Amino acid sequence: MNREIPFFLTKPQYLTIKDELDAAVQRVLDTSFFVLGQELTAFEAAWADYLGVARAVGVGSGTEAIHLALRVLDIGPGDEVLTVSHTAVATTVAISSTGATPVFVDIDPHTYTMDCTDLERRITPRSKAIVPVHLYGHPAEMDRVLPLAEHHGLVVVEDAAQAHGAAYRGRRCGTLGAAGAFSFYPTKNLGAYGDGGAVITNDTALAERLVLLRNYGWSERYYSAIKGYNSRLDELQAAVLGAKLPYLDSWNARRRRLAALYTATLAGDAGESTIRVPTEAAWAAHTYHLYVVRVPERDRVQAGLRERGIATQVHYPVPVHLQEAYRDLGYVSGSLPHTEQAAAEILSLPLYPELTDDDVQYVAAALRETVAGL
């Protein structure tokens, strides 16, 4: 008998810490102070402490976190910013918003993160920044990214939108470059109840400029010291995130356990040659924002799982370099072969801390049977 397995649910997590979340929201309502108040200040300090950095600056979204980090590093028109095409389009939107030109780099076919050999080939005299993406919760190979950046005089802004708590050789993702950008979209490992983001950095001068940038460039009310933006993490979201943060490590540990169960259930099966499970590099601490497999005839497999009541998603079906909006950049099919092959085969399975072990085994069994029946 089929059962319904949603791809993601927010309510079960709310119910597990309902009292803390209700109290956090009530504090904001009681003060009736909604923008740039004490909840934001407290969360920024807590997030910086969790990551082990000097400063965190809350902003309106993960997209804005990348955008403002690049702007504060003086990236703009005429500059090239190297990143991957196998990512949420938000990464590219942020780069384009600065006026800079995105330059796409192919991915490592195992970790789905930036291929640093290809990265080196694509650096030009116009290159000014690198935005590696810690995709699905797996870190990019920063020991190769950072030396290339230093050698060529480039700044590094880490897109850690899917990597809350993930680590590269023991260091938290987002803390290795000049700045790190996080999203707190509701589905993230640490998610708000609306849009939100943060930029983190060990450069206090950079942080102070970010504080100006996010709020019209105001040095004081109604006095703009620099040209700025309106991109602020509001008090309600900051309060929610502050209530959730103490649980992040345990939620990530649960994700890792469920991912291990998926892998153990899928590995060694007769379909192992056709179902490729995620790779975790020896230097990585993966937090499994998404559990992504590769399968043949992906669309047929997805339809088959849907018939069994299992919701899945594809992250991401059309690489950014082949999207209509970015046709002007001149990429064509075949430009990034590993990226394009992955986009045709990847499938994200349900994974969130409140999922049961039995749910995972049901999904894995259904996946094996569906692939075997192709």
N, C-alpha and C positions, 0 to 999 in steps of 0.2 A: 504494500500500500504506500502510495506517495505521501510525502509530508512537505509542508511549505518551509523552505529555508530562505529567509530574506538575505539579500547581500549584506545589508548593514541596518542596524537599528540603534537609535539614540535613547529611546525610553528606558530599556533595561538598565543602562548605566545610570541614568538619572535616579531610578528607583533604588539602586544600591547605596547611593549617598544623598538621598533626598533631603534629609535634615540639614546637612551641611550646605547644600545648594540653595535650599529655601531660605536659610538664615543669611547666606551671602547676598541674595537678591533683596531680602527684606532690609538689610543694612543700607543698601543703596536707596531704596524707597524711603526709608526713615530719614535719611539725610537730605533726600531730594536734590543731590548734587550729582550730575550725570556725566560731566566731561572734565578730564584732566584734574581728578581729585585724588583722595587718599587711597582708594582701591587700586588705581593704576600705579601709583607710587609703590605701594606694597607689593603688587604683583611683579613689577619691573625688578624690584630688589630680589624677590624670591626666585624669579626666573634666571637672573644673572648668577645668583648663588648656586642654583642647581647646576648650571652649566659651567661654573667656575670662571666666569669672566667679570670684567670690571663693570660693564654697563649693559642694560637692556632698555630699549626704547620702544614702547608700544605704538603701533600704527594701525591703519584702517584695514589692512588685509595682507596676505602673504605676497601678493603681486606688488603692492605698494612697498613692502619691506625690501624687495629686490630693487625696485625703482629708486627709492630714496637712498638706499645704500650706494647705488651707482652714482646718483646725482651728487651725494656728499663727497664722493671720491673724484668728482669733476669729470665724469664720463658724459659725453654729449655728442652733438652733431659732428660728423667727420671721423668719429672713432669707430672701431670694430670691437665687438664683444663676442668672444668665443664661448659657445655653449653647445648643448646637445639638442637634437630634433626630437628624440624619444623622451618626451616629457609633457607635462601639461602645457598648453599654449600660454598659460600665464607667465611662464619664464620668459618667453619671447615678447609678450606684451610689455612686460616691465622694461626690457632692453629697448624696444622700439619707442617706449614713452619718453626715454631720455633723448631721442633723436639719433642715437647710435645705430649702427648696422649689426644685426645678428649674423654671426658666421657659425655655421653648423658643423659639428664634429661627430663622426660615427661613434658607435658604442662598442664596448666589449660585449660579445654575445653571451657571456656567462653571467656577468653581474649587472648588465644593462646600464652601466655607468660609462663615463667618458673614456674613450680609447685614447690613451695619452700619446701613442705613436702617431695616430692621425691628428691629434691636437698639435703636435709639434710641426707637422707638415703644413698646417693651415694658418700659422702665425705669419703676419705680414708687418711691414712698418707702420700700418694704421692700427694694428692691434693695441688695445689699451687695457683690456680686462678679460678675465676668465670667470665664467659662472658654471662651476661644476654642480651637477645635480645629484644629491644623495637619494636616488630613486627607490621607491617602494620601502624605504627604511634601510637600504644597504648603502654604506658609504662609498663615495668615489675614491679612487686611489690617490690620496693627497700627497704621498711621498714622491709621486711623479709630477703631479700638477704644480706643487709649490716651487720646486727647483726650476721648472720651465718658466714659471711666472717671474721668478727672481732674475733668471738669466736674461730675459727679454724686457724687464722693467714693467711688468704688467701687475695690476692689482687683482686680487681674488676675492670674489663675493660668493660665498657658499649658499646654494639653494638647498636649505634644509627643511623645506616645507613638509616633507614626508618623513623626517628623521628625528623626531623628538626623542631624545635619550639614546639614539644610536651612537656608536663610537668607532673611531678609527685608531687602531693601536692604543687603545685606552683613553683617547681624548674625545670628548663629545663632538659630534658633528656640529658644524657652525662656528666652532671656536678656533679653527686653524688658519683661516684667511684674515684679510683686513676686516671683514664683517661677515656675519651670518644672517640669513633671512629665514624666518619661520612664519608659517601660516597656522592659524587657529580655527580654520573652517570646521564646522561641527563634526565632520567625519574623521578628522585627524586623531592621532593617538592622544594628543592633548587638544581637545576641541572646545570652542566656545559655543554659545547658542546664537550665533550669527557670524558675520565676518569679523576678522581680527588678524593681526600679525605683529611681529616684533623684529627689530634689528638688534643684534648683539655685537659687541666689540670690546676689545681691551684698550682701545684708543679713546681716552676720555674727551679729548678735543673733538674727535669725530662724533662722539655721542652728543656733545653739547650742540654741535651744528645740526645734527639730526633732530634734536628737540626744537630748534628753530624751524627747520624745514617742514616738519609735520604740522605746524600751526602758523601758517601764513608768513613765516619768517619773523614773527614777533619777538623782539627782545623784551618788550613789555607790551601791555595791552594797547592795541591800535598803532604800534610803532614797529614797522618792518625793517629789520636790519639787513635782511637778504630776501630775495624773491623765494617764496615758499609755496606750500601746498596746504590742503586741508585733508589730513590723513591721521586720525587719532583713534586709538583704542579706547572705547568708552568705558565708563565705570561699571555698568552691568556686566559687560563681557570680562573685564578685569577681575571682578568679584567671582564670577563663575570659574574662571581659570585658576584663580588663587585657591578656591575650594577643591578643585580637581587635582592640582599639582602634586599634593602628597601621595596620590594614588598612582601616579604615572609609572613608576618603576614596577609596581605589582601588576599593573595592566599590561605593561610591556612583557613582563615575565610570562604572563598567561598567554599572550600572543605567541611567544617563542615556543611554549609547550604545545599549543595547538598546531603551530607550523611543523614542529617535529613529529607530531602525530600524523598530520597529512603526509609528510615525507616518508615516514615509516610504513604507512598504509599503502602508499603508491609505489614505493621502491620494491624491487624484486618481483613485481607482478609480471605476468606475461606481456603486459603492455608497456614495460619499462623502456623499450626502444622507441616508443611513440609518445610517451608522456614524459616530458622533461620537467623535473621539479626544480625549485630555486636553488641557486648556488650561494653559499656563504663563504667568502674568502677567509683565509686564516687570520688576516689582520682586521677583520670586521666583526662588530657586534651589531647584528641585524635586528631591527625592532619590528619587522613585518607589518608595516602599515598596510601592505597588501601581500597576499600570497598568490604569486603569479606562476602558472605552469605554461608550457608550450605543447601544443597538440596539433596533429594534422587535421585539415579540414575544420578549422576552428569554428566557423559559423555553424556548421552542422552539429558539432559537439555542443555548442552553446544552446542551440535549439533543442537538442535531445535532453539536456539537463533541465531546460525550462519546462519541458513536458513532464518531468519528474518533480516539479515544484521547486527547483533550485535556481535561485537568481544569481547570475554572474555578470561581470562587466569586463570591458576591454580597456586597458590603460596602456597605450592609446591606439585607436584603430587607424588613424591617418597621421603620419609623422608631420611635424610642423612645416618642414621644408617642402612638403607636397600640398599644403593647404592653399586654397585659392587666395587667401589674404596675403600670402607671402610669395606669390608667384613672381613678383618683381625682383626677388633676390636671385633668380636665375637657376635655381636647382631643378633637376629633372629626375624622373624615375631612374634609379641606378646610381644616383649621386652618393647615397649612404647605404650600401648594401646590407650591413648587419642591422641597421635601424629598420630598414624596409622589410627584411625577412622576419624580424621579431614582431613587427606590427601585424603581420599576416597570421601569426601563430599563437600569440599570447592570450591567456584567459585568466582573469582574476577570480579566485574562488572566495566564498564567504569567509571572513575572518574578523572577529572582534572578541573582546575578552569574555563577553557573556554567552558566546556560543558554547554548546556542550561538546564533550568528547564524542558522544553518540552522534551528534549532528555532523561533526567532521568525518567520522567513519562512514556515515550515510552518503555524504557528498563524494568522498573518495571512491566508495564502491560504485556509485552511480557513474562517476567519471570513467572508471575502468571499464565498466560494462558498455558505456556509450562508445568509447573509443574502440573497444573490441568488436563492436557491431558495425563499424564503418565498412 
